[in-house]
Amino acid sequence: MKTIIFPNSNSSNRYMSSPVLMNMNTMDVKDLESHCTNIDRIYIAPEDCEVRYYKNNKPVLLKASKGDLIVTFYRRDYIKHYVIVIKNSEFKENLNSTLLAEQINSLKMQTCCGGECNSCDNC
């Protein structure tokens, strides 16, 4: 069985090391190649809706459910889909927890100093 392993993922290090592909039977290890994503923006569908965009002057229609991620790409000259809808629950959970942490930090800063400084130790 081959397994992708992220070294240092259980340490206090903020950033994970590059993953490796390991054959658990032979113990062979290979680096995994990383790729540029070309992602421009990520939006969250506020409710069930249709997503429309135009490609080559033709409308493209996608379906999105409340909470789905809508991803746009900035380099359109070589990609097939300019906009995609992601329904992956793990991706959504990570994005939602990040947004919640940003809201909490923003509230802390407003409570501490009214959002007027960037040097408050309590923020």
ChimeraX commands (.cxc) that place a marker at each C-alpha (Angstrom):
marker #1 position 0.00,0.00,0.00 radius 0.5
marker #1 position 1.28,3.46,-0.89 radius 0.5
marker #1 position 0.71,6.29,1.55 radius 0.5
marker #1 position 1.14,10.05,1.25 radius 0.5
marker #1 position 2.80,11.30,4.44 radius 0.5
marker #1 position 3.12,14.90,5.63 radius 0.5
marker #1 position 6.21,14.96,7.87 radius 0.5
marker #1 position 6.00,17.20,10.95 radius 0.5
marker #1 position 2.20,17.38,10.69 radius 0.5
marker #1 position 1.83,16.48,14.37 radius 0.5
marker #1 position 4.42,18.95,15.65 radius 0.5
marker #1 position 3.88,22.52,16.78 radius 0.5
marker #1 position 5.42,23.75,13.53 radius 0.5
marker #1 position 2.94,26.07,11.81 radius 0.5
marker #1 position 3.79,24.87,8.31 radius 0.5
marker #1 position 3.82,21.28,7.16 radius 0.5
marker #1 position 6.78,19.86,5.31 radius 0.5
marker #1 position 6.37,18.80,1.71 radius 0.5
marker #1 position 4.59,15.44,1.50 radius 0.5
marker #1 position 6.24,12.24,0.34 radius 0.5
marker #1 position 4.79,9.12,-1.26 radius 0.5
marker #1 position 5.88,6.04,0.64 radius 0.5
marker #1 position 5.44,2.42,-0.38 radius 0.5
marker #1 position 4.70,0.80,2.97 radius 0.5
marker #1 position 5.69,-2.68,1.72 radius 0.5
marker #1 position 9.10,-1.80,0.25 radius 0.5
marker #1 position 9.71,1.39,2.31 radius 0.5
marker #1 position 10.58,3.29,-0.91 radius 0.5
marker #1 position 10.05,7.05,-0.58 radius 0.5
marker #1 position 9.49,9.58,-3.38 radius 0.5
marker #1 position 8.87,13.32,-3.23 radius 0.5
marker #1 position 5.45,14.51,-4.34 radius 0.5
marker #1 position 5.54,17.24,-6.93 radius 0.5
marker #1 position 3.64,20.40,-6.02 radius 0.5
marker #1 position 1.64,22.40,-8.53 radius 0.5
marker #1 position 0.60,26.02,-8.88 radius 0.5
marker #1 position -3.13,26.32,-8.25 radius 0.5
marker #1 position -4.05,29.43,-10.24 radius 0.5
marker #1 position -6.89,30.07,-7.76 radius 0.5
marker #1 position -8.07,33.67,-7.73 radius 0.5
marker #1 position -10.90,33.74,-5.18 radius 0.5
marker #1 position -13.05,31.39,-3.09 radius 0.5
marker #1 position -16.65,32.30,-2.32 radius 0.5
marker #1 position -19.24,30.53,-0.15 radius 0.5
marker #1 position -22.73,30.06,-1.61 radius 0.5
marker #1 position -25.11,31.79,0.85 radius 0.5
marker #1 position -28.03,29.61,-0.26 radius 0.5
marker #1 position -28.98,27.07,-2.93 radius 0.5
marker #1 position -28.41,28.83,-6.24 radius 0.5
marker #1 position -27.23,28.71,-9.82 radius 0.5
marker #1 position -23.78,29.98,-10.74 radius 0.5
marker #1 position -23.50,31.50,-14.22 radius 0.5
marker #1 position -20.43,32.65,-16.06 radius 0.5
marker #1 position -19.52,33.07,-19.70 radius 0.5
marker #1 position -16.88,31.23,-21.66 radius 0.5
marker #1 position -16.31,32.09,-25.32 radius 0.5
marker #1 position -19.49,34.20,-25.22 radius 0.5
marker #1 position -21.55,31.18,-24.16 radius 0.5
marker #1 position -23.21,30.88,-20.75 radius 0.5
marker #1 position -22.08,28.11,-18.41 radius 0.5
marker #1 position -24.48,27.09,-15.63 radius 0.5
marker #1 position -23.45,25.33,-12.39 radius 0.5
marker #1 position -25.56,24.32,-9.39 radius 0.5
marker #1 position -24.43,25.25,-5.88 radius 0.5
marker #1 position -26.01,24.31,-2.57 radius 0.5
marker #1 position -25.85,26.50,0.52 radius 0.5
marker #1 position -22.31,26.32,1.91 radius 0.5
marker #1 position -20.69,25.03,-1.29 radius 0.5
marker #1 position -17.41,26.65,-2.28 radius 0.5
marker #1 position -17.28,28.58,-5.53 radius 0.5
marker #1 position -13.72,28.89,-6.83 radius 0.5
marker #1 position -12.58,31.25,-9.59 radius 0.5
marker #1 position -9.30,31.11,-11.50 radius 0.5
marker #1 position -7.30,34.08,-12.75 radius 0.5
marker #1 position -5.42,32.54,-15.72 radius 0.5
marker #1 position -8.13,31.65,-18.19 radius 0.5
marker #1 position -6.07,31.14,-21.32 radius 0.5
marker #1 position -5.35,27.46,-20.72 radius 0.5
marker #1 position -7.90,26.11,-18.24 radius 0.5
marker #1 position -11.13,24.33,-19.09 radius 0.5
marker #1 position -13.35,25.63,-16.27 radius 0.5
marker #1 position -13.12,29.30,-15.20 radius 0.5
marker #1 position -15.39,28.68,-12.20 radius 0.5
marker #1 position -15.94,25.46,-10.24 radius 0.5
marker #1 position -18.20,24.42,-7.35 radius 0.5
marker #1 position -16.65,22.30,-4.59 radius 0.5
marker #1 position -18.91,20.16,-2.44 radius 0.5
marker #1 position -16.14,18.59,-0.31 radius 0.5
marker #1 position -17.12,18.68,3.39 radius 0.5
marker #1 position -13.54,18.65,4.76 radius 0.5
marker #1 position -12.58,21.66,2.63 radius 0.5
marker #1 position -15.71,23.48,3.80 radius 0.5
marker #1 position -14.96,22.67,7.46 radius 0.5
marker #1 position -11.43,24.07,7.17 radius 0.5
marker #1 position -12.60,27.24,5.46 radius 0.5
marker #1 position -15.42,27.77,7.99 radius 0.5
marker #1 position -13.07,27.29,10.96 radius 0.5
marker #1 position -10.65,29.81,9.41 radius 0.5
marker #1 position -13.45,32.36,8.93 radius 0.5
marker #1 position -14.60,31.83,12.52 radius 0.5
marker #1 position -11.06,32.35,13.86 radius 0.5
marker #1 position -10.77,35.58,11.84 radius 0.5
marker #1 position -14.07,36.84,13.31 radius 0.5
marker #1 position -12.95,36.00,16.85 radius 0.5
marker #1 position -9.61,37.79,16.37 radius 0.5
marker #1 position -11.40,40.81,14.93 radius 0.5
marker #1 position -13.76,40.96,17.93 radius 0.5
marker #1 position -10.81,40.66,20.34 radius 0.5
marker #1 position -9.06,43.57,18.68 radius 0.5
marker #1 position -12.20,45.74,18.73 radius 0.5
marker #1 position -12.79,44.95,22.41 radius 0.5
marker #1 position -9.17,45.60,23.37 radius 0.5
marker #1 position -8.47,48.88,21.65 radius 0.5
marker #1 position -11.40,49.63,19.42 radius 0.5
marker #1 position -9.44,48.38,16.42 radius 0.5
marker #1 position -7.24,51.49,16.56 radius 0.5
marker #1 position -3.84,49.86,17.12 radius 0.5
marker #1 position -1.80,46.94,15.86 radius 0.5
marker #1 position 0.49,46.69,18.85 radius 0.5
marker #1 position -1.89,45.63,21.62 radius 0.5
marker #1 position -0.55,42.56,23.45 radius 0.5
marker #1 position -4.08,41.41,24.23 radius 0.5
marker #1 position -5.16,41.23,20.56 radius 0.5
marker link #1:1,2 radius 0.2
marker link #1:2,3 radius 0.2
marker link #1:3,4 radius 0.2
marker link #1:4,5 radius 0.2
marker link #1:5,6 radius 0.2
marker link #1:6,7 radius 0.2
marker link #1:7,8 radius 0.2
marker link #1:8,9 radius 0.2
marker link #1:9,10 radius 0.2
marker link #1:10,11 radius 0.2
marker link #1:11,12 radius 0.2
marker link #1:12,13 radius 0.2
marker link #1:13,14 radius 0.2
marker link #1:14,15 radius 0.2
marker link #1:15,16 radius 0.2
marker link #1:16,17 radius 0.2
marker link #1:17,18 radius 0.2
marker link #1:18,19 radius 0.2
marker link #1:19,20 radius 0.2
marker link #1:20,21 radius 0.2
marker link #1:21,22 radius 0.2
marker link #1:22,23 radius 0.2
marker link #1:23,24 radius 0.2
marker link #1:24,25 radius 0.2
marker link #1:25,26 radius 0.2
marker link #1:26,27 radius 0.2
marker link #1:27,28 radius 0.2
marker link #1:28,29 radius 0.2
marker link #1:29,30 radius 0.2
marker link #1:30,31 radius 0.2
marker link #1:31,32 radius 0.2
marker link #1:32,33 radius 0.2
marker link #1:33,34 radius 0.2
marker link #1:34,35 radius 0.2
marker link #1:35,36 radius 0.2
marker link #1:36,37 radius 0.2
marker link #1:37,38 radius 0.2
marker link #1:38,39 radius 0.2
marker link #1:39,40 radius 0.2
marker link #1:40,41 radius 0.2
marker link #1:41,42 radius 0.2
marker link #1:42,43 radius 0.2
marker link #1:43,44 radius 0.2
marker link #1:44,45 radius 0.2
marker link #1:45,46 radius 0.2
marker link #1:46,47 radius 0.2
marker link #1:47,48 radius 0.2
marker link #1:48,49 radius 0.2
marker link #1:49,50 radius 0.2
marker link #1:50,51 radius 0.2
marker link #1:51,52 radius 0.2
marker link #1:52,53 radius 0.2
marker link #1:53,54 radius 0.2
marker link #1:54,55 radius 0.2
marker link #1:55,56 radius 0.2
marker link #1:56,57 radius 0.2
marker link #1:57,58 radius 0.2
marker link #1:58,59 radius 0.2
marker link #1:59,60 radius 0.2
marker link #1:60,61 radius 0.2
marker link #1:61,62 radius 0.2
marker link #1:62,63 radius 0.2
marker link #1:63,64 radius 0.2
marker link #1:64,65 radius 0.2
marker link #1:65,66 radius 0.2
marker link #1:66,67 radius 0.2
marker link #1:67,68 radius 0.2
marker link #1:68,69 radius 0.2
marker link #1:69,70 radius 0.2
marker link #1:70,71 radius 0.2
marker link #1:71,72 radius 0.2
marker link #1:72,73 radius 0.2
marker link #1:73,74 radius 0.2
marker link #1:74,75 radius 0.2
marker link #1:75,76 radius 0.2
marker link #1:76,77 radius 0.2
marker link #1:77,78 radius 0.2
marker link #1:78,79 radius 0.2
marker link #1:79,80 radius 0.2
marker link #1:80,81 radius 0.2
marker link #1:81,82 radius 0.2
marker link #1:82,83 radius 0.2
marker link #1:83,84 radius 0.2
marker link #1:84,85 radius 0.2
marker link #1:85,86 radius 0.2
marker link #1:86,87 radius 0.2
marker link #1:87,88 radius 0.2
marker link #1:88,89 radius 0.2
marker link #1:89,90 radius 0.2
marker link #1:90,91 radius 0.2
marker link #1:91,92 radius 0.2
marker link #1:92,93 radius 0.2
marker link #1:93,94 radius 0.2
marker link #1:94,95 radius 0.2
marker link #1:95,96 radius 0.2
marker link #1:96,97 radius 0.2
marker link #1:97,98 radius 0.2
marker link #1:98,99 radius 0.2
marker link #1:99,100 radius 0.2
marker link #1:100,101 radius 0.2
marker link #1:101,102 radius 0.2
marker link #1:102,103 radius 0.2
marker link #1:103,104 radius 0.2
marker link #1:104,105 radius 0.2
marker link #1:105,106 radius 0.2
marker link #1:106,107 radius 0.2
marker link #1:107,108 radius 0.2
marker link #1:108,109 radius 0.2
marker link #1:109,110 radius 0.2
marker link #1:110,111 radius 0.2
marker link #1:111,112 radius 0.2
marker link #1:112,113 radius 0.2
marker link #1:113,114 radius 0.2
marker link #1:114,115 radius 0.2
marker link #1:115,116 radius 0.2
marker link #1:116,117 radius 0.2
marker link #1:117,118 radius 0.2
marker link #1:118,119 radius 0.2
marker link #1:119,120 radius 0.2
marker link #1:120,121 radius 0.2
marker link #1:121,122 radius 0.2
marker link #1:122,123 radius 0.2
view
